[in-house]
Amino acid sequence: MRIRVNNEPVEFKGRTVAELIEQLNLPQTGVAVAVGMDIVPKSDWETTEIKQDEELMIIRAASGGMI
């Protein structure tokens, strides 16, 4: 399915936030995810489903600030 991550189109093969984090090869720590306008706690990544055309924002913490 097609979704948008940080305003970029992404072809997503999974269904949950956890699967998206894995597909994007992102670390399990230092990452914040919002689906639509709602921040998803890490404890909910396994159960939060992503729908076709969903808008997500992913922020990664980095030494000295955010990237």
PyMOL commands that place a pseudoatom at each C-alpha (Angstrom):
pseudoatom trace, name=CA, resn=MET, resi=1, chain=A, elem=C, hetatm=0, pos=[0.000, 0.000, 0.000]
pseudoatom trace, name=CA, resn=ARG, resi=2, chain=A, elem=C, hetatm=0, pos=[1.076, 3.590, -0.491]
pseudoatom trace, name=CA, resn=ILE, resi=3, chain=A, elem=C, hetatm=0, pos=[1.542, 5.837, 2.507]
pseudoatom trace, name=CA, resn=ARG, resi=4, chain=A, elem=C, hetatm=0, pos=[3.416, 9.092, 3.145]
pseudoatom trace, name=CA, resn=VAL, resi=5, chain=A, elem=C, hetatm=0, pos=[6.255, 9.283, 5.639]
pseudoatom trace, name=CA, resn=ASN, resi=6, chain=A, elem=C, hetatm=0, pos=[7.642, 12.747, 6.381]
pseudoatom trace, name=CA, resn=ASN, resi=7, chain=A, elem=C, hetatm=0, pos=[5.854, 14.022, 3.249]
pseudoatom trace, name=CA, resn=GLU, resi=8, chain=A, elem=C, hetatm=0, pos=[7.504, 11.389, 1.020]
pseudoatom trace, name=CA, resn=PRO, resi=9, chain=A, elem=C, hetatm=0, pos=[5.615, 8.541, -0.689]
pseudoatom trace, name=CA, resn=VAL, resi=10, chain=A, elem=C, hetatm=0, pos=[6.488, 5.077, 0.616]
pseudoatom trace, name=CA, resn=GLU, resi=11, chain=A, elem=C, hetatm=0, pos=[5.364, 1.677, -0.645]
pseudoatom trace, name=CA, resn=PHE, resi=12, chain=A, elem=C, hetatm=0, pos=[4.596, -0.164, 2.601]
pseudoatom trace, name=CA, resn=LYS, resi=13, chain=A, elem=C, hetatm=0, pos=[4.369, -3.952, 2.672]
pseudoatom trace, name=CA, resn=GLY, resi=14, chain=A, elem=C, hetatm=0, pos=[3.264, -4.390, 6.277]
pseudoatom trace, name=CA, resn=ARG, resi=15, chain=A, elem=C, hetatm=0, pos=[0.332, -3.273, 8.382]
pseudoatom trace, name=CA, resn=THR, resi=16, chain=A, elem=C, hetatm=0, pos=[1.622, -1.939, 11.728]
pseudoatom trace, name=CA, resn=VAL, resi=17, chain=A, elem=C, hetatm=0, pos=[3.884, 0.872, 12.901]
pseudoatom trace, name=CA, resn=ALA, resi=18, chain=A, elem=C, hetatm=0, pos=[6.380, -1.741, 14.167]
pseudoatom trace, name=CA, resn=GLU, resi=19, chain=A, elem=C, hetatm=0, pos=[6.553, -3.307, 10.703]
pseudoatom trace, name=CA, resn=LEU, resi=20, chain=A, elem=C, hetatm=0, pos=[7.117, 0.105, 9.126]
pseudoatom trace, name=CA, resn=ILE, resi=21, chain=A, elem=C, hetatm=0, pos=[9.977, 0.863, 11.531]
pseudoatom trace, name=CA, resn=GLU, resi=22, chain=A, elem=C, hetatm=0, pos=[11.510, -2.490, 10.566]
pseudoatom trace, name=CA, resn=GLN, resi=23, chain=A, elem=C, hetatm=0, pos=[10.985, -1.914, 6.816]
pseudoatom trace, name=CA, resn=LEU, resi=24, chain=A, elem=C, hetatm=0, pos=[12.691, 1.477, 7.076]
pseudoatom trace, name=CA, resn=ASN, resi=25, chain=A, elem=C, hetatm=0, pos=[15.579, -0.064, 9.072]
pseudoatom trace, name=CA, resn=LEU, resi=26, chain=A, elem=C, hetatm=0, pos=[15.097, 2.424, 11.900]
pseudoatom trace, name=CA, resn=PRO, resi=27, chain=A, elem=C, hetatm=0, pos=[16.322, 1.788, 15.450]
pseudoatom trace, name=CA, resn=GLN, resi=28, chain=A, elem=C, hetatm=0, pos=[13.876, 0.764, 18.173]
pseudoatom trace, name=CA, resn=THR, resi=29, chain=A, elem=C, hetatm=0, pos=[15.059, 3.601, 20.429]
pseudoatom trace, name=CA, resn=GLY, resi=30, chain=A, elem=C, hetatm=0, pos=[15.259, 7.329, 19.868]
pseudoatom trace, name=CA, resn=VAL, resi=31, chain=A, elem=C, hetatm=0, pos=[12.363, 7.324, 17.398]
pseudoatom trace, name=CA, resn=ALA, resi=32, chain=A, elem=C, hetatm=0, pos=[8.979, 9.052, 17.689]
pseudoatom trace, name=CA, resn=VAL, resi=33, chain=A, elem=C, hetatm=0, pos=[6.081, 8.208, 15.373]
pseudoatom trace, name=CA, resn=ALA, resi=34, chain=A, elem=C, hetatm=0, pos=[2.879, 10.126, 14.679]
pseudoatom trace, name=CA, resn=VAL, resi=35, chain=A, elem=C, hetatm=0, pos=[0.073, 8.669, 12.568]
pseudoatom trace, name=CA, resn=GLY, resi=36, chain=A, elem=C, hetatm=0, pos=[-2.024, 11.529, 11.307]
pseudoatom trace, name=CA, resn=MET, resi=37, chain=A, elem=C, hetatm=0, pos=[-1.920, 14.000, 14.181]
pseudoatom trace, name=CA, resn=ASP, resi=38, chain=A, elem=C, hetatm=0, pos=[-1.631, 11.352, 16.929]
pseudoatom trace, name=CA, resn=ILE, resi=39, chain=A, elem=C, hetatm=0, pos=[1.664, 10.351, 18.521]
pseudoatom trace, name=CA, resn=VAL, resi=40, chain=A, elem=C, hetatm=0, pos=[1.881, 6.571, 18.859]
pseudoatom trace, name=CA, resn=PRO, resi=41, chain=A, elem=C, hetatm=0, pos=[3.572, 5.364, 22.055]
pseudoatom trace, name=CA, resn=LYS, resi=42, chain=A, elem=C, hetatm=0, pos=[6.235, 2.727, 21.432]
pseudoatom trace, name=CA, resn=SER, resi=43, chain=A, elem=C, hetatm=0, pos=[4.172, 0.301, 23.522]
pseudoatom trace, name=CA, resn=ASP, resi=44, chain=A, elem=C, hetatm=0, pos=[1.449, 0.533, 20.824]
pseudoatom trace, name=CA, resn=TRP, resi=45, chain=A, elem=C, hetatm=0, pos=[3.652, 0.114, 17.724]
pseudoatom trace, name=CA, resn=GLU, resi=46, chain=A, elem=C, hetatm=0, pos=[2.837, -3.613, 17.427]
pseudoatom trace, name=CA, resn=THR, resi=47, chain=A, elem=C, hetatm=0, pos=[-0.927, -3.024, 17.447]
pseudoatom trace, name=CA, resn=THR, resi=48, chain=A, elem=C, hetatm=0, pos=[-1.309, 0.319, 15.636]
pseudoatom trace, name=CA, resn=GLU, resi=49, chain=A, elem=C, hetatm=0, pos=[-2.349, -0.409, 12.072]
pseudoatom trace, name=CA, resn=ILE, resi=50, chain=A, elem=C, hetatm=0, pos=[-1.512, 1.854, 9.154]
pseudoatom trace, name=CA, resn=LYS, resi=51, chain=A, elem=C, hetatm=0, pos=[-4.088, 2.404, 6.414]
pseudoatom trace, name=CA, resn=GLN, resi=52, chain=A, elem=C, hetatm=0, pos=[-3.720, 3.156, 2.710]
pseudoatom trace, name=CA, resn=ASP, resi=53, chain=A, elem=C, hetatm=0, pos=[-2.780, 6.817, 2.081]
pseudoatom trace, name=CA, resn=GLU, resi=54, chain=A, elem=C, hetatm=0, pos=[-2.031, 7.393, 5.786]
pseudoatom trace, name=CA, resn=GLU, resi=55, chain=A, elem=C, hetatm=0, pos=[0.244, 10.338, 6.660]
pseudoatom trace, name=CA, resn=LEU, resi=56, chain=A, elem=C, hetatm=0, pos=[3.017, 9.594, 9.172]
pseudoatom trace, name=CA, resn=MET, resi=57, chain=A, elem=C, hetatm=0, pos=[5.753, 11.667, 10.727]
pseudoatom trace, name=CA, resn=ILE, resi=58, chain=A, elem=C, hetatm=0, pos=[8.858, 9.940, 12.048]
pseudoatom trace, name=CA, resn=ILE, resi=59, chain=A, elem=C, hetatm=0, pos=[11.426, 11.851, 14.087]
pseudoatom trace, name=CA, resn=ARG, resi=60, chain=A, elem=C, hetatm=0, pos=[14.787, 10.434, 15.125]
pseudoatom trace, name=CA, resn=ALA, resi=61, chain=A, elem=C, hetatm=0, pos=[16.782, 11.804, 18.027]
pseudoatom trace, name=CA, resn=ALA, resi=62, chain=A, elem=C, hetatm=0, pos=[20.416, 12.525, 17.234]
pseudoatom trace, name=CA, resn=SER, resi=63, chain=A, elem=C, hetatm=0, pos=[23.344, 13.748, 19.228]
pseudoatom trace, name=CA, resn=GLY, resi=64, chain=A, elem=C, hetatm=0, pos=[23.045, 17.527, 19.279]
pseudoatom trace, name=CA, resn=GLY, resi=65, chain=A, elem=C, hetatm=0, pos=[19.389, 17.601, 18.205]
pseudoatom trace, name=CA, resn=MET, resi=66, chain=A, elem=C, hetatm=0, pos=[16.846, 16.015, 15.886]
pseudoatom trace, name=CA, resn=ILE, resi=67, chain=A, elem=C, hetatm=0, pos=[17.304, 14.825, 12.296]
for i in range(1, 67): cmd.bond("trace and resi %d" % i, "trace and resi %d" % (i + 1))
show_as sticks, trace
zoom trace
